[in-house]
């Protein structure tokens, strides 16, 4: 008996997860490989970084998700490269053969050629990064509590977020809420409400993908919360003690000990390895340029979906790196594999924009859903519902719902734990490493 067609999916994020689910009843064998054993709900990662949720609230074990889907095998593999002439993926311990390959491995951070900034300004794409950011935020308040130098206290309680997309806006609002409400009565020497949160954006408005009116309403919500918003401002240098910015031709220095990065994405080593192996073109952001059916040119059995994919065939511009794009592309790639097996012509991918949501803080959000443009409390309720229902497992939904309800009633953030790294300083403050 001939072996079933073998589909290998690299990456257990939104794209890979939904590609595997789409093949549920298909006459194929599916192997889902990931260097982690869980699916991470990245849109809520900022809530882990700000102590509102614990990592387990937004992560689901891949084996648990697919335990009833008998044609899926999950393997813990950190892919190193690709042997496309022999249809194999390469990893440290060996190789794995495929008939069709769907790559949905995501992207990394881009510091625009200033990789040395990464140590001082961590990004937010993994649980480890989220807990590190949480540590830095909470540690800043702890160190300020025992510090006698008013200038150093001010620097410790100054938080700079670079990039005012959804992640940057959500981080800025959450940090300000922590300072004003959650920690308000927890300290004896310093006043957490004195903390200054500065949001820096190179464009002329926050949330650039949103309509201008909603961007302005989001900005006003941030300002009311006490966040200082700096648009049309470019970061030119980051050190352990300050951030140098350029605005309207003038350079200024912000003294701070905590800088968080939400400004750009770049290729991972896996993206570069796939491009090198297939001869695929990379766009300016380091994403792989794909054909209309999401395959790589010259390699009809290899598909790239999600953040690492540059798809410009619909509007002339790359699609945004959001979860709904990855979900739809993952499903389409899986269906395209089946169409090829049936000897049918492949169909071009068509993205259906279901809208954009971003939350600024308690009771404040913006929603751009078709003709519906909302801000404020109603938009916030929509944001809550959509994110809750898109969590993969029912258990996670219940845990997050109960945590949100408790936080709303008490202003408390239960996961305020400082873990890992160095938690002391000597003659001078040293940033956590």
C-alpha distance (Angstrom), angle and dihedral (degrees) to the residues before:
residue distance angle dihedral
X1 . . .
X2 3.78 . .
X3 3.76 116.4 .
X4 3.84 115.1 -109.5
X5 3.78 119.0 -104.2
X6 3.81 107.1 -82.3
X7 3.80 117.2 -135.9
X8 3.81 115.9 -169.4
X9 3.80 116.5 -163.1
X10 3.79 117.6 -164.9
X11 3.80 111.5 -155.3
X12 3.80 132.9 31.2
X13 3.80 97.0 -140.8
X14 3.79 125.1 110.1
X15 3.81 95.4 -65.3
X16 3.80 97.2 45.9
X17 3.79 93.7 40.8
X18 3.80 94.3 54.2
X19 3.79 93.1 42.0
X20 3.80 89.0 57.3
X21 3.81 92.7 44.8
X22 3.82 90.9 50.7
X23 3.82 88.9 58.0
X24 3.81 90.8 55.4
X25 3.82 97.4 120.7
X26 3.80 97.8 21.1
X27 3.84 121.4 121.8
X28 3.79 91.7 -116.2
X29 3.78 138.2 100.2
X30 3.79 113.3 -121.3
X31 3.79 126.3 -159.1
X32 3.79 114.8 -170.4
X33 3.79 112.6 -163.8
X34 3.78 127.7 -171.7
X35 3.78 136.0 157.7
X36 3.83 86.9 -128.4
X37 3.79 126.4 55.9
X38 3.80 94.1 -137.0
X39 3.78 144.1 63.0
X40 3.80 111.2 -121.5
X41 3.81 122.4 -149.2
X42 3.80 95.2 -142.0
X43 3.84 98.3 -174.8
X44 3.82 88.8 71.7
X45 3.80 95.9 42.2
X46 3.81 90.6 102.6
X47 3.82 88.2 62.8
X48 3.79 89.6 59.3
X49 3.81 88.2 48.6
X50 3.81 90.4 54.1
X51 3.81 98.0 42.6
X52 3.81 98.5 -108.2
X53 3.81 95.0 114.5
X54 3.78 137.2 22.5
X55 3.82 119.8 -122.4
X56 3.80 92.7 -110.1
X57 3.82 90.0 58.3
X58 3.81 91.7 68.6
X59 3.81 102.0 30.6
X60 3.80 127.7 78.8
X61 3.84 125.2 -169.2
X62 3.81 108.9 -111.9
X63 3.79 92.4 -139.0
X64 3.79 89.8 55.4
X65 3.81 91.9 50.3
X66 3.81 92.9 51.7
X67 3.80 101.2 33.5
X68 3.83 91.6 112.4
X69 3.81 96.0 40.5
X70 3.79 98.1 87.3
X71 3.80 97.0 -172.4
X72 3.83 91.8 61.2
X73 3.79 123.3 85.8
X74 3.82 118.0 -172.3
X75 3.80 119.3 -149.6
X76 3.80 128.1 -175.2
X77 3.81 100.5 -132.3
X78 3.78 133.0 150.8
X79 3.80 102.0 -149.9
X80 3.80 115.6 -140.7
X81 3.78 102.5 179.6
X82 3.80 150.4 -32.6
X83 3.80 135.4 -99.4
X84 3.81 97.9 -161.4
X85 3.82 95.2 173.1
X86 3.81 88.9 62.4
X87 3.82 96.9 31.6
X88 3.79 95.4 -117.5
X89 3.78 138.5 132.4
X90 3.78 116.0 -141.5
X91 3.80 127.6 -139.3
X92 3.79 135.3 163.6
X93 3.79 95.9 -89.8
X94 3.80 98.6 41.4
X95 3.79 144.1 -65.5
X96 3.79 138.0 -60.3
X97 3.81 122.8 -149.5
X98 3.79 124.2 -138.1
X99 3.77 139.6 -178.0
X100 3.80 93.5 -159.9
X101 3.79 125.5 18.2
X102 3.80 127.8 -157.1
X103 3.79 113.9 -172.1
X104 3.81 116.2 -161.5
X105 3.78 102.3 154.6
X106 3.80 100.1 138.2
X107 3.79 129.5 -137.7
X108 3.78 139.7 -80.6
X109 3.78 133.9 -131.8
X110 3.78 124.3 -71.8
X111 3.79 119.6 -148.5
X112 3.81 91.3 -179.7
X113 3.78 94.4 -112.0
X114 3.81 95.2 -40.3
X115 3.80 99.8 102.8
X116 3.80 91.1 158.3
X117 3.82 87.6 72.8
X118 3.79 91.9 67.9
X119 3.80 93.9 81.9
X120 3.81 92.0 53.6
X121 3.81 97.1 37.1
X122 3.81 114.0 36.8
X123 3.79 120.7 -163.5
X124 3.79 127.7 -139.1
X125 3.79 117.8 -116.1
X126 3.82 105.5 107.9
X127 3.79 139.5 44.6
X128 3.80 89.7 -111.9
X129 3.80 90.7 55.1
X130 3.80 90.9 46.6
X131 3.80 93.6 52.8
X132 3.81 90.1 44.9
X133 3.80 91.0 53.1
X134 3.81 89.8 47.0
X135 3.79 88.9 51.9
X136 3.78 92.9 50.4
X137 3.80 93.6 48.3
X138 3.80 96.0 47.8
X139 3.80 93.4 39.2
X140 3.80 90.3 56.0
X141 3.82 90.3 61.2
X142 3.80 91.9 45.4
X143 3.80 93.1 50.9
X144 3.81 91.6 46.1
X145 3.82 89.8 54.2
X146 3.81 92.2 62.7
X147 3.81 97.7 37.3
X148 3.84 121.9 104.2
X149 3.81 98.9 -170.1
X150 3.85 108.0 91.8
X151 3.81 92.0 -155.4
X152 3.78 92.2 53.6
X153 3.81 90.4 46.7
X154 3.81 88.6 54.1
X155 3.81 91.3 50.0
X156 3.80 91.8 48.1
X157 3.81 90.8 51.1
X158 3.80 93.9 49.1
X159 3.79 113.9 96.2
X160 3.80 121.1 -171.0
X161 3.81 122.1 -164.0
X162 3.81 116.4 -168.9
X163 3.80 113.0 -151.5
X164 3.81 127.4 34.3
X165 3.77 101.1 -144.8
X166 3.83 118.0 119.8
X167 3.82 93.4 -71.4
X168 3.80 94.0 49.4
X169 3.79 93.7 45.1
X170 3.80 92.3 47.8
X171 3.80 92.6 47.5
X172 3.80 92.7 48.7
X173 3.79 93.4 50.1
X174 3.80 93.3 45.5
X175 3.81 94.8 49.3
X176 3.80 91.3 49.7
X177 3.82 90.8 49.9
X178 3.81 90.3 50.3
X179 3.79 90.2 52.7
X180 3.81 96.6 44.4
X181 3.77 101.5 39.5
X182 3.82 118.7 4.2
X183 3.83 96.4 50.0
X184 3.81 97.3 25.8
X185 3.82 96.1 113.2
X186 3.79 100.6 23.7
X187 3.80 99.6 89.0
X188 3.79 132.5 61.6
X189 3.82 104.6 -164.7
X190 3.79 105.6 34.0
X191 3.78 130.2 41.8
X192 3.83 109.0 -130.7
X193 3.80 90.0 -158.9
X194 3.82 87.4 69.4
X195 3.80 88.8 68.9
X196 3.79 114.1 121.5
X197 3.79 118.6 -142.8
X198 3.81 115.5 -164.4
X199 3.81 121.5 -168.1
X200 3.82 115.3 -162.6
X201 3.81 123.3 -162.7
X202 3.80 129.3 175.6
X203 3.81 93.9 -152.8
X204 3.78 124.0 74.0
X205 3.81 93.7 -102.7
X206 3.79 142.9 23.3
X207 3.82 119.6 -99.0
X208 3.83 93.9 23.2
X209 3.86 94.6 -170.4
X210 3.81 91.1 60.0
X211 3.82 126.2 81.9
X212 3.78 112.5 -84.0
X213 3.81 93.8 -112.1
X214 3.82 92.6 54.7
X215 3.81 90.9 45.7
X216 3.79 89.6 55.2
X217 3.81 92.1 47.5
X218 3.80 90.1 49.9
X219 3.79 89.7 50.8
X220 3.80 91.9 50.5
X221 3.81 90.5 50.0
X222 3.80 89.2 53.0
X223 3.80 91.7 47.8
X224 3.81 91.5 49.8
X225 3.77 88.2 52.2
X226 3.79 89.7 53.5
X227 3.81 100.9 -103.8
X228 3.81 116.0 143.9
X229 3.81 107.7 -133.9
X230 3.81 118.7 -157.5
X231 3.82 113.5 -173.3
X232 3.80 127.5 -179.2
X233 3.78 85.6 29.9
X234 3.79 125.2 131.6
X235 3.80 126.5 -157.9
X236 3.80 110.5 -131.6
X237 3.81 100.9 174.4
X238 3.79 141.9 7.9
X239 3.81 124.8 -163.3
X240 3.79 133.8 167.6
X241 3.80 89.1 -91.7
X242 3.79 107.7 34.8
X243 3.79 152.6 4.2
X244 3.81 121.2 -124.1
X245 3.81 115.1 -149.4
X246 3.79 135.8 -175.1
X247 3.81 119.7 -145.2
X248 3.81 126.7 168.5
X249 3.79 89.8 -16.1
X250 3.81 93.6 -53.2
X251 3.78 124.1 113.4
X252 3.79 121.8 -145.0
X253 3.80 135.9 171.7
X254 3.81 125.5 -132.8
X255 3.80 113.5 -157.5
X256 3.78 108.5 -140.9
X257 3.78 142.5 140.1
X258 3.82 97.6 -154.2
X259 3.80 123.2 59.7
X260 3.81 122.7 168.0
X261 3.80 124.1 -165.3
X262 3.81 123.3 -137.5
X263 3.79 99.5 142.9
X264 3.77 110.5 103.4
X265 3.78 150.7 -6.7
X266 3.78 130.7 -130.4
X267 3.80 140.9 -179.1
X268 3.77 123.0 -72.6
X269 3.80 124.5 -139.7
X270 3.81 87.8 -98.7
X271 3.81 92.4 56.5
X272 3.79 90.2 51.4
X273 3.82 91.2 46.5
X274 3.81 92.3 52.1
X275 3.79 92.5 46.4
X276 3.80 91.0 49.8
X277 3.80 93.2 47.4
X278 3.82 95.1 48.2
X279 3.79 101.5 30.2
X280 3.80 88.5 -121.5
X281 3.78 120.1 167.0
X282 3.79 119.7 -114.5
X283 3.79 122.0 -146.5
X284 3.81 124.1 -135.7
X285 3.81 91.1 -83.8
X286 3.80 92.4 52.0
X287 3.81 96.1 -105.4
X288 3.80 122.6 140.1
X289 3.80 114.6 -104.3
X290 3.82 110.0 -130.7
X291 3.79 138.1 -166.7
X292 3.84 121.2 -105.7
X293 3.85 90.4 -90.0
X294 3.87 90.8 50.7
X295 3.80 93.7 -106.7
X296 3.80 123.8 128.0
X297 3.80 114.6 -104.5
X298 3.80 109.3 -95.7
X299 3.81 92.0 11.7
X300 3.83 108.1 78.2
X301 3.81 92.4 173.0
X302 3.83 95.2 56.8
X303 3.82 119.3 78.7
X304 3.79 130.0 -175.2
X305 3.81 120.6 -157.9
X306 3.78 139.8 171.9
X307 3.78 127.7 16.4
X308 3.82 95.2 -12.1
X309 3.80 91.7 56.8
X310 3.83 124.1 91.1
X311 3.81 106.4 -156.5
X312 3.81 113.4 175.0
X313 3.82 101.6 153.6
X314 3.80 95.2 99.9
X315 3.79 104.6 50.5
X316 3.80 105.4 -0.6
X317 3.80 89.9 -106.8
X318 3.83 128.4 87.3
X319 3.78 114.5 -97.4
X320 3.82 115.8 -108.1
X321 3.78 119.6 -93.2
X322 3.80 96.4 -112.7
X323 3.79 133.2 130.1
X324 3.80 96.8 -107.3
X325 3.81 91.2 58.0
X326 3.81 91.1 51.7
X327 3.82 92.4 46.9
X328 3.80 93.8 51.4
X329 3.80 93.6 43.3
X330 3.80 92.3 48.6
X331 3.80 90.7 53.4
X332 3.80 92.3 46.0
X333 3.80 93.6 49.6
X334 3.81 90.5 51.5
X335 3.82 91.8 49.2
X336 3.80 90.0 47.8
X337 3.81 90.4 55.1
X338 3.80 88.7 54.3
X339 3.82 92.8 46.7
X340 3.80 90.3 54.0
X341 3.80 90.2 49.2
X342 3.80 89.0 53.5
X343 3.79 91.4 49.5
X344 3.80 93.2 -113.3
X345 3.78 128.3 140.0
X346 3.78 113.8 -96.0
X347 3.79 117.7 -115.5
X348 3.81 127.3 -136.1
X349 3.76 117.8 -105.5
X350 3.79 115.2 -109.0
X351 3.78 118.6 -165.9
X352 3.76 118.0 -142.8
X353 3.78 110.3 -156.0
X354 3.80 108.0 -139.7
X355 3.80 93.0 -176.7
X356 3.79 139.3 -94.2
X357 3.78 130.5 -92.6
X358 3.79 133.1 -171.4
X359 3.78 130.5 172.3
X360 3.79 124.3 -147.1
X361 3.78 98.3 -173.8
X362 3.77 144.4 -62.5
X363 3.80 108.6 -6.3
X364 3.81 93.4 -8.3
X365 3.79 127.7 103.1
X366 3.79 142.3 126.1
X367 3.80 126.0 -126.2
X368 3.80 126.7 -165.7
X369 3.82 105.6 -174.7
X370 3.77 112.9 158.2
X371 3.78 108.0 -69.7
X372 3.79 90.0 -10.5
X373 3.81 112.4 98.5
X374 3.80 111.3 177.0
X375 3.77 137.9 167.0
X376 3.79 135.4 177.7
X377 3.78 129.7 28.3
X378 3.83 98.5 -14.1
X379 3.81 91.1 50.7
X380 3.80 88.3 48.9
X381 3.82 91.5 53.7
X382 3.80 89.7 50.3
X383 3.81 89.5 49.6
X384 3.81 90.7 51.4
X385 3.80 93.7 48.5
X386 3.80 96.3 45.8
X387 3.79 94.4 48.2
X388 3.78 92.9 44.2
X389 3.81 94.0 51.2
X390 3.80 93.7 46.9
X391 3.79 93.7 58.5
X392 3.80 104.8 112.2
X393 3.80 102.1 -129.2
X394 3.80 131.1 44.3
X395 3.81 90.8 -131.1
X396 3.80 90.9 59.7
X397 3.80 91.1 48.7
X398 3.78 91.7 53.9
X399 3.81 93.6 45.7
X400 3.80 93.1 48.7
X401 3.81 93.2 44.0
X402 3.81 92.4 52.5
X403 3.81 92.1 45.4
X404 3.80 91.7 49.5
X405 3.80 92.0 47.9
X406 3.81 91.7 50.4
X407 3.80 91.9 46.5
X408 3.79 91.6 49.6
X409 3.80 92.6 52.1
X410 3.80 97.3 42.5
X411 3.85 106.5 23.0
X412 3.79 84.6 -129.2
X413 3.81 125.8 141.1
X414 3.77 106.4 -155.4
X415 3.82 99.7 -166.0
X416 3.81 97.0 65.7
X417 3.78 96.0 138.6
X418 3.79 125.7 146.2
X419 3.79 105.6 -149.7
X420 3.80 135.1 169.4
X421 3.79 131.5 1.6
X422 3.78 130.6 51.8
X423 3.79 117.4 -34.5
X424 3.78 101.7 -176.7
X425 3.77 141.1 67.1
X426 3.76 133.0 -159.6
X427 3.82 126.9 -162.0
X428 3.77 91.5 -15.9
X429 3.76 134.0 19.8
X430 3.78 113.6 -95.9
X431 3.79 120.1 -161.3
X432 3.81 114.7 -114.8
X433 3.77 115.2 -95.5
